[in-house]
Amino acid sequence: MDWSDLERPLRGSEKIVSKKGIRKGSHSTERTRTVQNPDGTYMNVNTLWKTKQGTVSDVGHMSDDWLSSHARNYEKKSGEMYPRFKELDLAVEMAKRRSFEGGNKSKIPLTIKRKK
């Protein structure tokens, strides 16, 4: 998949409806993967992305390297930044807390505005 087709992660009340598996019929505002960056830090990346065509693409099947690269490219393009974690356990805990609080509706931000 070419990351340039992806515009941004889902936001706010945007969601998809699962069409198969155990979650069939459930709504998702995000699906998060914790990936390791080349510098050894970790970040939580939403795998549900709005495409330039207005559809939603789930890139959760892509490799950690691809997701990390895509997220870092998005940071450069958008001015937003995924928080970095030095420890995997902390990154996973933050992802679980965000999910428990409703994903996109959580008070824990997935990305933050980069300081200029």
Secondary structure, DSSP 8 states (H G I E B T S, - for coil): --GGGEEEE--TT--EE--SSTTTT-EES--EEEEE-TTS-EEEEE-EEEETTS-EEE-TTS-HHHHHHHHHHHHHHHSEE---BSSHHHHHHHHHHHHHTTGGG-SS-SSEE---
